[in-house]
Amino acid sequence: MPLDPTKHADWEIAEAAEANMKTVYELGEALGLEKKELLPHGHHIAKLEFNSILKRLAKKPDGKYIDVTAITPTPLGEGKSTTTMGLTQGLGKRRKSVIAAIRQPSGGPTMNIKGSAAGGGLSQCIPLTPFSLGLTGDINAIMNTHNLAMVALTARMQHEFNYTDEQLAKRKLKRLNIDPRNVEMKWIMDFCAQSLRDIVIGLGGKDDGFMMRSGFAIAVSSEVMAILAVAKDLKDMRERMGKIVVAHDKSGKPVTTEDLDVAGAMTAWMVEAINPNLMQTIEGQPVLVHAGPFANIAIGQSSIIADRIGLKLADYHVTESGFAADIGFEKFWNLKCRFSELKPHAAVLVATIRALKCHGGAPIPVPGKPIPEEYKGENVGWVEKGCENLVHHVNTIKKAGINPVVCINAFYSDTDNEIKMVRRLAEAAGARVALSKHWQFGGEGALELADAVVEACNEPNNFKFLYEISTPLRQRIEKIAQEVYGADGVEYSPDALAKAKRMEEDPQIAKLGTCMVKTHLSLTDNPNLKGVPKGWKLHVRDILTYMGAGFVVPVAGTIKLMPGTASDPAYRRVDVDVTTGKVKGLF
C-alpha cells in the first residue's frame, strides 16, 4: 500500500514507491523499443535514442496531444507537474496507452522554495533523488555549452586588446572589434545566486582577461536550453548553435558563436543531452523528462523531440508548459507548436481553491512561512471573485481554438460549496470541469479528469495561432499584452523602443517568434496585482535577441534572469542518511 500523503512527506512517499519501480528494460519492452534505442543510466533511468525511434515509427499515426497549464499561481505553485503525473496515472487506470513529458527541474528552485517539480503526494515522477539532483547531466551540459561561448568571447576580447592585427593574423584570428558595452550574453549557473547578477570580470593584469561588466543568469534561462527545447534533430541544433549572438561589434553588427569558431565545440557538449530521459510515475507509466522550467524567463516547455517521441509511442501524450496560461501556454501555442507543426487536441487548466482565494482577496501566501489562517476556512466569496482569473485563462485557451478542461486540483481541506462555485463558473465560461484528487489518491483519484480529457480529445477543434509570423514585432507584443494579459497597451523604455524599431527593419530578426519575459505571479508585469487587473499597460524595459532559438525576447517589468535565494531555502532540510546513502528532505 502507498503511504498516506496527508501523513508523509513527498520524499518519503517517493522512497517507498521506488522499492517497486519498473526497470527501464521493462518500460522499454512495454513501449516496444528496440534494444539499441534504450541507453540505460542505471536500472531506472535511460536516455532514448530519438533518431532511431522517430525514423522507425515515421509512418505511425500520432496519438492525442494534451497540454497542461494553469491559472496564475500563488508563490507556492498550483500543481501542474502533480496534475500531469495524476492525469497520466488516471489515463493508465482507464487502460489507455499514455506517456507524459515534463521539464527537468533546475537546481535553483530545488534548493530554494519551490521544490523539484516532480509532482507530489501519490502523483510523482520517480526516482526522486536523481530527478532532482542533475538527472543524466543535461543541465550540466547546457552550462558547459553556454559558458564555453563566454570563454571564447572573453578570450577573444583579451587577445584583440593585447595583440596587433599582424599578431592576430599569425594566430589565424581576425579582429572582430567587439564592443564591451554591447555584450548580449552573461555567464550561467544552476542556482539562485542574486549576488552574481552584476559583476566585474578581468581584474588584474593583461593576462587576467579583459576587464568589463558582466554577470550571471540561471542556467535554464540560457538560449542553449531554448535550443534544446525547440531543436528537431542534431543538424538543426548545430545550425541554431552557430546563430547565437553573444555580442555586437563597435558598428553594431552581431558577433555570433560561429564568428568565434566555438559553435561546433558547443554542439559537441550537447550530443548526449539531445536524447530525452525516460523515467516513470509512481504507478509505472512512462515519463519523458527533457528541457527546462521557468516560462516566466524562458520558453519553459518540455522539448519538441520528447513530444514527437511520446506521440509515436502512445495513444495519449501529456506535455507540460511552465507556469500559467498567459506565459506557459501562450509560448506552447505560438512558439512551440509553430516550430513543431504539431496540433494539440486539448489543454488542461489547473486551478486550486487556494489560488482562487488569493485572487479573490485573501492574503498572498509567503514562501517559507505558514499558509495564512484565512485559507483554512470556507470562503465562497473569495473563490467566486478569484474565478475571474480562471475564466480569463479559459478564454485565452479558447482563443487558440483548443478544448479547455479545467482541473480542480483538490486539497483535502477544500469544501463542497467552494468546489461547486468553481464548477459552475468554469462551465458557464465554456470549459469542461473535473475534480481531481490525484495528490491524495493517485490515478484512482484522477479518473474524472482522465474521462474529461478523453472527451475533449475526441471533439474537433480549430487550432490557430494568435499572430502571423509576418506581424511586426511591436504589433505582436501589443496583441499578446492585450488579448492574453488583458493590458490596455504597451509602453517601452527608450532603449527597448530603439531596439524594437531596429529589429523591425532587420529581415532576419523580423521573422523570429516572440518569447515574452514577465512575472508568473500576475497577469500584469507587477507580481503583487492579483485577479484580472484593469486599466494598466505592459512596460517593456528591454528586448533580447535569441537568433539560435528563433525568437526575440521582450523583457517586461522588473523581473530578473537570475532569481534570488530566500531566507528559508529548501537546502536547509536536505540531508543524506550516511548509512544507506539515501537523500532525504527533497520535495
C-alpha positions in Angstrom: 0.0 0.0 0.0 1.3 3.5 -0.8 1.9 5.9 2.0 -0.7 8.4 3.0 0.2 11.9 1.6 -1.6 13.6 4.5 0.8 12.0 6.9 4.1 11.6 4.9 6.4 14.0 3.0 6.8 13.7 -0.7 10.3 12.3 -0.4 9.1 9.5 1.9 6.3 8.6 -0.5 8.7 8.5 -3.4 11.2 6.4 -1.5 8.5 3.9 -0.6 7.3 3.7 -4.2 10.8 3.3 -5.6 11.0 -0.2 -3.9 8.5 -1.4 -6.6 9.7 0.6 -9.6 9.8 -1.0 -13.1 13.3 -1.2 -14.6 14.0 0.8 -17.7 14.1 -2.5 -19.6 10.5 -3.3 -18.5 9.5 0.2 -19.5 11.3 -0.1 -22.9 9.7 -3.5 -23.6 6.2 -2.2 -22.8 6.8 0.8 -25.2 8.0 -1.5 -28.0 11.5 0.0 -28.0 14.4 -1.8 -29.7 17.5 -2.6 -27.7 19.6 0.0 -29.4 17.1 2.7 -28.7 17.4 2.4 -24.9 20.5 3.9 -23.4 20.4 3.0 -19.7 21.8 5.2 -16.9 21.5 2.6 -14.2 18.4 0.4 -13.7 15.6 3.0 -13.6 16.6 5.9 -15.8 17.6 5.8 -19.5 18.2 8.1 -22.5 16.2 7.4 -25.6 18.0 7.3 -29.0 15.4 9.6 -30.6 16.6 9.4 -34.2 16.1 5.7 -34.4 12.7 5.8 -32.7 11.3 8.6 -34.9 12.8 7.1 -38.1 11.3 3.6 -37.3 7.9 5.0 -36.4 7.7 7.7 -39.1 4.6 6.3 -40.7 2.8 5.5 -37.5 -0.1 7.9 -36.7 0.4 10.3 -33.8 -1.5 9.9 -30.6 -3.6 12.6 -29.0 -1.7 15.7 -27.8 -2.6 17.3 -24.5 -1.0 20.4 -22.9 -1.2 21.0 -19.1 -1.2 24.7 -18.0 -2.6 26.6 -15.0 -4.2 29.7 -13.7 -2.0 32.5 -12.3 -0.3 30.7 -9.4 0.5 31.7 -5.8 4.2 31.8 -5.0 3.8 28.1 -3.8 2.7 26.8 -7.3 -0.6 25.1 -8.1 0.4 21.6 -9.0 0.9 21.4 -12.8 3.5 18.7 -12.5 1.4 16.9 -10.0 -1.6 17.1 -12.3 0.5 16.0 -15.3 1.5 12.9 -13.3 -2.0 12.4 -12.0 -3.7 12.6 -15.4 -1.1 10.2 -16.8 -1.9 7.8 -14.0 -5.6 8.3 -14.4 -5.4 7.5 -18.2 -3.4 4.5 -17.2 -6.1 3.3 -14.8 -8.5 3.6 -17.8 -6.1 1.3 -19.7 -5.1 3.9 -22.1 -1.7 3.9 -23.7 -0.1 7.1 -22.3 3.2 8.9 -21.9 3.9 12.2 -20.1 6.6 14.8 -20.9 7.8 17.1 -18.2 10.7 19.5 -17.8 13.9 18.8 -15.9 14.0 20.7 -12.6 16.5 23.4 -12.0 18.8 23.3 -9.0 17.7 26.8 -8.3 14.1 26.1 -7.1 15.0 22.6 -5.9 17.4 24.1 -3.3 15.3 27.2 -2.8 11.5 27.4 -2.1 9.6 25.8 -5.0 10.9 22.3 -4.9 12.0 19.9 -7.7 8.7 19.8 -9.8 8.5 16.0 -9.6 4.8 16.3 -8.6 3.6 15.5 -5.2 1.7 13.1 -3.0 0.7 10.0 -4.9 1.3 11.6 -8.3 5.1 11.9 -8.7 7.8 11.2 -11.2 10.4 8.8 -9.7 13.1 8.1 -8.8 13.0 11.4 -7.0 16.6 11.9 -5.9 18.3 11.7 -9.4 15.4 13.6 -10.9 16.0 16.4 -8.5 19.8 16.4 -8.4 21.1 16.6 -12.0 19.5 13.6 -13.6 21.7 12.5 -16.6 23.6 15.7 -16.8 21.6 17.7 -19.4 21.7 21.0 -17.4 25.4 20.5 -16.7 25.9 20.1 -20.5 23.9 23.3 -21.1 26.1 25.2 -18.5 29.3 24.0 -20.1 28.0 24.8 -23.6 26.8 28.3 -22.7 29.9 29.2 -20.6 32.2 27.9 -23.4 30.7 30.6 -25.6 31.5 33.2 -22.9 35.1 31.8 -22.6 35.5 32.2 -26.3 34.1 35.7 -26.2 36.2 37.0 -23.3 39.4 35.3 -24.5 38.9 36.9 -28.0 38.4 40.3 -26.4 41.6 39.9 -24.3 43.7 38.8 -27.4 42.3 41.6 -29.6 43.2 44.1 -26.8 46.7 42.8 -26.3 47.7 41.9 -29.9 48.2 43.9 -33.2 46.4 42.9 -36.4 49.7 41.2 -37.5 50.0 39.2 -34.3 46.3 38.2 -34.6 46.8 37.0 -38.2 49.8 34.8 -37.1 47.3 33.2 -34.7 44.8 32.8 -37.5 42.4 35.3 -35.9 40.8 38.3 -37.4 39.8 41.3 -35.4 36.1 41.3 -34.5 36.1 44.7 -32.8 33.7 43.5 -30.1 32.1 46.3 -28.2 32.4 45.6 -24.4 29.4 47.8 -23.7 27.2 45.7 -26.1 27.6 42.1 -24.9 24.3 40.1 -25.1 25.3 37.1 -23.0 26.2 36.5 -19.4 27.6 33.5 -17.6 25.2 30.9 -16.2 24.9 28.6 -13.2 22.0 26.5 -11.9 21.4 28.1 -8.5 19.6 31.2 -7.5 22.6 33.5 -6.8 21.5 37.1 -6.7 24.9 38.3 -5.7 26.2 37.3 -9.2 23.6 39.2 -11.2 26.1 42.1 -11.9 29.8 41.6 -11.6 33.1 43.0 -13.0 35.4 40.5 -14.6 39.0 40.7 -15.8 40.5 42.4 -12.8 44.3 42.1 -12.6 46.9 42.4 -15.4 46.7 41.9 -19.1 47.0 38.1 -18.7 43.9 38.0 -16.5 41.3 38.8 -19.1 39.5 41.8 -20.5 38.0 44.0 -17.7 34.3 44.7 -18.2 30.9 44.5 -16.5 29.3 41.1 -16.8 27.0 38.9 -14.7 25.2 35.6 -14.3 21.8 34.3 -15.2 20.2 31.0 -14.1 21.1 28.0 -16.4 17.6 27.2 -17.6 17.2 30.8 -19.0 20.1 30.2 -21.4 19.5 30.3 -25.1 21.1 26.9 -25.2 18.2 25.5 -23.1 15.8 27.1 -25.5 17.5 25.5 -28.4 17.3 22.1 -26.7 13.5 22.7 -26.3 12.9 23.6 -30.0 15.5 21.7 -32.0 14.2 19.0 -34.3 17.5 17.0 -34.5 21.2 17.3 -34.1 21.7 19.0 -37.5 19.1 21.6 -36.6 20.7 22.1 -33.2 24.2 22.6 -34.8 22.7 25.3 -37.2 21.0 27.0 -34.3 24.0 26.9 -32.1 26.0 28.8 -34.7 23.5 31.6 -34.9 23.7 32.6 -31.2 24.5 36.3 -30.8 27.0 36.7 -28.0 27.8 40.4 -28.5 27.9 43.2 -31.1 30.9 44.9 -32.7 31.6 48.6 -32.5 29.5 49.2 -35.6 26.5 47.4 -34.1 26.9 44.2 -36.2 26.1 40.9 -34.4 29.0 38.7 -33.3 27.9 35.1 -33.2 29.3 31.8 -31.9 30.2 30.9 -35.4 32.3 34.1 -35.7 34.1 32.9 -32.5 34.7 29.4 -34.0 33.1 27.9 -31.0 29.7 26.6 -32.2 31.0 23.2 -33.2 32.6 22.6 -29.8 29.4 23.9 -28.1 27.3 21.3 -30.0 29.7 18.6 -29.0 28.8 19.2 -25.4 25.1 18.6 -26.3 25.3 15.3 -28.3 24.1 13.2 -25.3 21.8 15.9 -23.9 19.6 16.0 -27.1 18.3 12.5 -26.2 15.3 12.6 -23.9 15.3 10.9 -20.5 12.9 8.1 -19.6 11.5 7.8 -16.1 8.1 6.7 -14.7 5.2 7.8 -12.5 4.7 6.2 -9.1 2.2 3.9 -10.8 4.6 2.9 -13.6 3.5 4.9 -16.6 6.5 6.2 -18.7 7.6 9.8 -18.3 9.9 11.7 -20.7 12.0 14.4 -19.0 13.6 16.9 -21.3 14.4 20.6 -21.4 13.8 23.1 -18.6 11.4 25.1 -16.5 10.8 28.9 -15.9 8.3 30.0 -18.6 8.5 33.4 -16.9 12.1 33.9 -18.0 12.5 31.2 -20.7 10.4 29.2 -23.1 9.6 26.8 -20.3 8.5 23.8 -22.4 9.3 20.2 -22.5 11.2 19.5 -25.7 9.7 19.1 -29.2 11.8 15.9 -29.5 10.2 14.4 -26.4 6.7 15.3 -27.6 7.3 13.8 -31.0 8.5 10.5 -29.4 5.6 10.5 -27.0 3.1 10.9 -29.8 4.6 8.0 -31.7 4.9 5.6 -28.7 1.5 6.2 -27.1 -2.2 6.9 -27.9 -2.2 9.9 -25.5 0.7 12.2 -24.9 0.5 14.6 -21.9 3.0 17.5 -22.1 3.6 20.3 -19.5 4.0 24.0 -20.1 5.5 26.3 -17.4 3.5 28.5 -15.1 0.2 30.0 -16.1 -1.7 30.1 -19.4 -0.7 33.7 -20.0 3.0 32.7 -20.4 3.5 28.9 -20.4 0.5 28.1 -22.6 1.0 31.2 -24.8 4.5 30.0 -25.6 3.3 26.4 -26.2 0.7 27.9 -28.5 2.6 30.5 -30.5 6.2 29.2 -30.3 6.4 25.5 -29.7 3.5 24.4 -31.8 4.7 26.8 -34.6 8.2 25.2 -34.6 7.0 21.6 -34.2 4.0 21.9 -36.6 2.1 19.7 -34.0 -1.6 20.4 -33.3 -2.9 19.9 -29.7 -6.2 18.2 -29.1 -6.9 19.5 -25.6 -5.5 21.7 -22.8 -5.8 21.1 -19.1 -6.1 24.3 -17.0 -5.1 23.5 -13.4 -6.7 25.5 -10.6 -6.6 25.3 -6.8 -9.1 26.7 -4.3 -6.0 28.2 -2.6 -5.0 30.2 -5.6 -8.6 31.3 -6.4 -8.9 32.6 -2.8 -5.6 34.5 -3.3 -7.0 36.1 -6.5 -10.3 36.8 -4.7 -8.8 38.9 -1.9 -7.2 36.5 0.6 -3.7 37.4 1.9 -0.9 36.5 -0.5 1.0 33.4 0.8 4.7 34.0 1.6 7.1 31.2 0.7 8.8 29.7 3.7 6.0 30.9 6.1 2.9 29.0 7.2 -0.2 29.4 5.0 -2.3 32.3 6.4 -5.1 31.2 8.7 -7.7 32.8 6.3 -7.1 29.9 3.9 -8.2 27.2 6.3 -11.9 28.1 6.5 -14.6 28.2 3.8 -14.9 31.4 1.9 -17.1 31.0 -1.2 -17.0 34.8 -1.9 -13.2 34.8 -2.3 -13.4 31.8 -4.6 -16.1 33.4 -6.7 -14.1 36.6 -7.1 -11.0 34.6 -7.8 -12.7 32.7 -10.6 -12.3 35.9 -12.7 -8.7 34.9 -13.2 -9.7 31.3 -14.0 -12.2 32.5 -16.7 -9.6 34.8 -18.2 -7.3 31.8 -18.8 -10.2 29.7 -20.1 -10.8 32.4 -22.7 -7.2 32.5 -23.6 -7.1 28.8 -24.4 -10.4 29.1 -26.4 -8.7 31.8 -28.5 -6.2 29.1 -29.6 -9.2 27.0 -30.7 -8.4 24.3 -28.2 -10.9 22.5 -26.0 -10.2 23.5 -22.3 -10.6 21.2 -19.4 -10.5 22.9 -16.0 -8.9 20.6 -13.4 -9.8 21.5 -9.8 -6.6 20.2 -8.2 -8.2 19.2 -4.9 -6.8 19.7 -1.5 -8.4 17.6 1.2 -9.3 20.9 3.0 -11.4 22.2 0.1 -15.2 22.4 0.8 -18.1 21.2 -1.4 -19.5 24.7 -1.7 -16.2 26.1 -2.9 -15.8 23.4 -5.5 -19.4 23.8 -6.7 -18.7 27.5 -7.3 -15.7 26.8 -9.4 -17.5 24.2 -11.4 -20.5 26.5 -12.1 -18.4 29.5 -13.3 -16.0 27.4 -15.4 -18.8 25.5 -17.1 -20.5 28.9 -17.8 -17.3 30.0 -19.5 -17.5 27.0 -21.8 -15.0 24.6 -20.2 -15.3 21.1 -19.1 -14.6 20.7 -15.4 -13.2 17.8 -13.5 -12.5 17.5 -9.8 -9.3 15.5 -9.4 -7.9 14.1 -6.1 -4.7 12.6 -7.7 -2.4 14.1 -5.0 -4.2 12.1 -2.3 -5.3 9.0 -4.3 -3.1 8.8 -7.4 -4.6 7.6 -10.6 -7.7 6.4 -8.9 -8.4 10.0 -7.8 -7.9 11.3 -11.4 -10.5 9.2 -13.2 -12.9 12.1 -13.7 -10.1 14.2 -15.1 -9.0 11.4 -17.4 -12.5 10.9 -18.7 -13.0 14.7 -19.4 -9.7 14.8 -21.3 -10.6 11.9 -23.4 -13.9 13.5 -24.3 -12.1 16.8 -25.2 -9.6 15.0 -27.4 -12.4 13.3 -29.3 -14.0 16.6 -30.3 -12.8 18.5 -33.3 -11.0 21.8 -32.6 -9.9 24.8 -34.7 -6.4 25.4 -33.6 -4.9 28.7 -34.8 -2.0 31.0 -33.8 -2.6 34.3 -32.1 -0.4 36.2 -34.7 1.1 35.5 -38.1 4.9 35.4 -38.2 4.8 38.3 -40.6 3.2 40.6 -38.0 5.6 43.4 -37.0 7.3 42.9 -33.6 5.5 45.7 -31.7 2.1 44.7 -33.0 2.8 41.1 -31.8 3.8 42.3 -28.3 0.7 44.5 -28.2 -1.5 41.6 -29.3 -0.1 39.3 -26.6 -0.4 42.1 -24.0 -4.0 43.0 -24.8 -5.5 39.6 -25.8 -3.6 37.3 -23.4 -2.7 39.6 -20.4 -5.6 42.0 -20.6 -3.5 45.1 -20.8 -4.7 48.4 -22.3 -1.5 48.7 -24.3 2.3 48.6 -24.2 4.9 51.2 -23.2 8.6 50.9 -23.9 11.8 52.2 -22.2 13.8 54.3 -24.7 16.4 51.5 -25.1 13.7 48.9 -25.7 11.9 51.1 -28.2 15.1 51.7 -30.2 15.8 48.0 -30.3 12.2 47.2 -31.4 12.5 49.7 -34.3 15.9 48.3 -35.4 14.6 44.7 -35.2 11.6 45.5 -37.3 13.9 46.8 -40.0 16.1 43.7 -39.9 14.6 41.0 -42.2 16.4 38.2 -40.3 15.1 39.3 -36.9 11.6 40.3 -38.2 10.6 36.7 -38.9 11.5 35.4 -35.5 9.0 34.3 -32.9 8.3 36.3 -29.7 9.1 34.8 -26.3 7.9 37.2 -23.5 9.7 37.5 -20.1 7.2 38.5 -17.4 6.3 37.7 -13.8 4.3 34.5 -13.4 2.5 35.8 -10.3 0.2 38.2 -12.1 -1.4 38.8 -15.5 0.5 42.2 -15.4 4.2 42.9 -15.0 3.6 43.6 -11.3 3.6 40.4 -9.2 1.5 42.0 -6.5 -1.6 42.6 -8.7 -3.9 39.6 -8.5 -7.1 38.6 -10.2 -7.7 40.3 -13.6 -6.4 43.9 -13.2 -7.9 46.6 -15.4 -6.5 49.9 -16.6 -2.8 49.1 -16.9 -0.1 49.0 -19.6 2.7 46.5 -20.0 6.1 48.1 -19.5 8.8 46.6 -21.8 12.2 47.6 -20.5 14.5 45.6 -22.8 14.4 43.2 -25.8 16.9 40.4 -26.2 17.8 38.5 -29.4 17.9 34.7 -29.4 18.8 34.1 -33.1 19.7 30.5 -32.5 16.5 29.6 -30.7 14.5 31.6 -33.2 12.8 34.3 -31.2 13.2 37.8 -29.7 12.7 38.2 -26.0 10.9 41.3 -24.7 11.5 41.7 -21.0 8.7 43.3 -19.1 8.7 44.8 -15.6 11.5 44.3 -13.1 11.9 40.5 -13.4 15.4 39.2 -13.3 17.0 36.3 -15.3 18.8 35.3 -12.1 16.3 34.6 -9.3 17.3 35.1 -5.6 17.5 32.6 -2.8 15.0 33.1 0.0 15.8 33.3 3.7 14.5 29.8 4.4 15.6 27.8 1.4 14.9 24.1 0.9 18.5 23.1 1.2 18.3 23.6 4.9 16.2 20.5 5.1 18.0 18.2 2.6 20.5 15.7 4.0 21.9 12.2 3.5 21.5 9.1 5.5 25.2 8.2 5.8 24.4 4.5 6.5 22.3 3.9 3.4 23.4 6.9 1.2 19.7 7.8 0.6 18.9 11.5 0.3 16.1 12.8 2.4 14.2 16.1 2.6 13.6 16.7 -1.2 10.2 17.8 -2.3 
